[in-house]
């Protein structure tokens, strides 16, 4: 991302201080972003401001990254079958790989449908996860995960151990949505990163 911002800025004939002033960001922070001298990636609002000043899509700031397949929609408050499973890989559409994630072939994404995870995730948000194996790994327990039940329906829920062997409780953040108990899962993968729907741009 840092090289893309610097490249686009120079193509526009703009100095660092000009970009910083127009985007409402401090000049040292723009310099830090371009030199990768920051501890965490810029916020969504910062990226939107930079993209607006440079007159590009937010996705253009990440185009050097490997595209990631959005494998389908994941149900939060309703059953949603996976449209394109992990192995098939083409997906509904593609987004750029966020700078916070490694460029691994196992990184996949899904689009949230429903509101059972509101206010953590909203309808249209894109969740990134890594699914390298089937099953429910230990790290999934107690985490918000993308998961698939034995009937092929996808969900985004807190995963907790069930009361029966090889079952799990799927807990919703939204208190108005029912939880699911003693569900058998094909797999579960912790959410690594979430992009709000306002930042999602297809490539």
C-alpha positions in Angstrom: 0.0 0.0 0.0 2.8 2.4 0.9 4.4 2.2 -2.6 1.0 2.6 -4.3 0.2 5.8 -2.4 3.6 7.2 -3.2 3.4 6.2 -6.8 -0.1 7.7 -7.3 0.8 10.9 -5.5 3.8 11.4 -7.7 1.8 10.6 -10.8 -0.6 13.4 -9.7 2.4 15.8 -9.3 1.6 16.2 -5.6 4.0 16.7 -2.8 3.6 14.9 0.5 2.6 18.0 2.4 0.0 18.8 -0.2 -1.6 15.4 0.2 -1.4 15.6 3.9 -3.0 19.1 4.0 -5.8 18.2 1.6 -6.6 14.9 3.4 -6.6 16.5 6.8 -3.7 14.3 8.0 -0.4 15.4 9.6 2.6 15.6 7.2 4.7 13.3 9.4 2.0 10.6 9.3 1.8 10.7 5.4 5.6 10.3 5.4 5.4 7.4 7.9 2.7 5.6 5.8 4.8 5.9 2.6 8.0 4.7 4.4 6.2 1.9 6.2 7.3 3.5 9.5 3.9 2.8 11.2 2.9 0.2 13.7 -0.6 -0.5 12.3 -2.4 0.2 9.0 -4.2 3.5 8.5 -7.9 3.6 9.5 -10.8 3.3 7.1 -11.4 7.1 7.4 -7.8 7.9 6.6 -7.8 5.6 3.5 -11.0 7.2 2.3 -9.6 10.7 2.7 -6.3 9.8 0.9 -8.2 8.1 -1.9 -10.6 11.1 -2.3 -7.7 13.6 -2.5 -5.8 11.4 -5.1 -9.1 10.9 -7.0 -8.9 7.1 -7.0 -10.8 4.2 -5.6 -9.7 3.0 -2.2 -9.0 -0.3 -3.9 -6.5 1.4 -6.1 -4.3 1.9 -3.1 -4.0 -1.9 -2.8 -3.9 -3.0 -6.4 -0.3 -4.4 -6.1 -1.6 -7.0 -3.6 -2.8 -10.4 -4.7 -6.6 -10.5 -5.2 -8.6 -12.5 -2.7 -11.7 -14.4 -3.7 -15.0 -13.6 -1.9 -16.2 -17.2 -1.7 -19.8 -16.4 -1.0 -22.2 -14.8 1.5 -22.2 -15.9 5.2 -25.4 -16.0 7.2 -25.5 -14.1 10.4 -29.2 -14.0 11.1 -30.4 -16.4 8.4 -29.3 -19.6 6.7 -27.2 -18.9 3.7 -25.6 -21.7 1.6 -22.1 -21.1 0.5 -22.3 -20.1 -3.2 -18.7 -21.0 -4.0 -16.8 -23.3 -1.7 -13.1 -22.9 -0.7 -11.8 -25.6 -3.1 -13.5 -24.1 -6.2 -12.0 -20.7 -5.5 -13.5 -18.4 -8.2 -15.9 -16.8 -5.8 -18.6 -14.1 -6.2 -16.0 -11.4 -6.8 -12.5 -10.4 -5.8 -11.0 -7.8 -3.5 -7.4 -6.7 -3.0 -5.5 -8.5 -0.2 -5.4 -6.1 2.8 -1.9 -5.0 3.9 -2.5 -6.6 7.3 -2.8 -10.1 5.9 -0.1 -12.4 4.5 -0.3 -13.2 0.8 -1.2 -16.8 1.2 -3.4 -18.9 -1.0 -5.4 -20.0 2.0 -6.8 -16.5 2.6 -10.5 -16.4 1.7 -13.2 -13.9 2.3 -17.0 -13.9 2.7 -19.6 -11.1 2.6 -21.9 -10.8 5.6 -25.6 -11.2 5.0 -27.9 -10.4 7.9 -27.6 -8.6 11.2 -27.0 -11.1 14.0 -23.4 -9.8 14.5 -24.4 -6.1 14.6 -22.8 -3.9 15.8 -19.5 -5.9 15.4 -20.2 -6.7 11.7 -22.9 -5.3 9.5 -24.7 -6.5 6.3 -22.3 -6.1 3.4 -19.0 -6.2 5.4 -16.3 -8.5 4.1 -14.6 -10.9 6.5 -11.2 -12.4 5.8 -10.1 -15.8 7.2 -7.6 -18.6 6.5 -9.0 -22.0 5.9 -6.2 -24.6 5.4 -7.9 -27.6 6.8 -11.3 -29.1 7.6 -12.5 -29.4 11.2 -12.6 -27.0 14.1 -9.2 -26.0 15.4 -8.6 -25.2 19.0 -8.0 -21.5 18.2 -11.6 -21.3 16.9 -13.1 -21.9 20.3 -14.0 -18.7 22.0 -13.5 -16.7 18.8 -15.8 -15.1 16.2 -15.5 -17.5 13.2 -16.8 -18.2 9.8 -18.1 -21.7 9.8 -20.1 -24.2 7.8 -22.7 -26.6 9.4 -23.3 -30.2 8.4 -26.2 -29.0 6.1 -23.9 -26.7 4.1 -25.1 -23.5 5.6 -22.5 -20.8 6.4 -22.6 -18.6 9.5 -20.5 -16.0 11.4 -20.8 -16.7 15.1 -18.9 -17.0 18.4 -17.9 -20.7 18.6 -18.1 -22.4 22.0 -17.9 -26.1 22.9 -21.2 -27.9 22.8 -22.8 -30.1 25.4 -22.5 -33.2 23.2 -19.4 -34.7 21.7 -18.3 -33.1 18.4 -20.9 -30.3 18.7 -20.6 -26.6 19.2 -22.7 -23.7 20.4 -23.0 -20.8 17.9 -23.5 -17.6 19.8 -24.8 -14.3 18.2 -23.5 -10.9 19.4 -26.9 -9.3 18.7 -29.1 -10.2 21.7 -32.2 -10.2 19.5 -31.0 -13.1 17.4 -31.4 -16.7 18.7 -28.3 -18.7 19.5 -27.7 -22.2 18.1 -26.8 -25.1 20.3 -25.1 -28.4 19.8 -24.5 -27.8 16.1 -22.2 -30.1 14.1 -19.7 -28.2 12.0 -17.7 -29.2 8.9 -15.2 -26.5 9.7 -14.7 -23.2 11.5 -12.1 -20.5 10.8 -11.4 -17.4 13.0 -12.0 -14.1 11.4 -8.6 -12.5 10.8 -9.8 -9.1 9.5 -13.0 -7.3 8.6 -13.5 -4.6 6.0 -16.7 -2.4 6.5 -18.9 -2.3 3.5 -18.0 1.3 2.8 -14.4 0.3 2.1 -15.2 -2.8 0.0 -14.4 -2.3 -3.7 -14.4 -5.1 -6.2 -11.5 -5.7 -8.5 
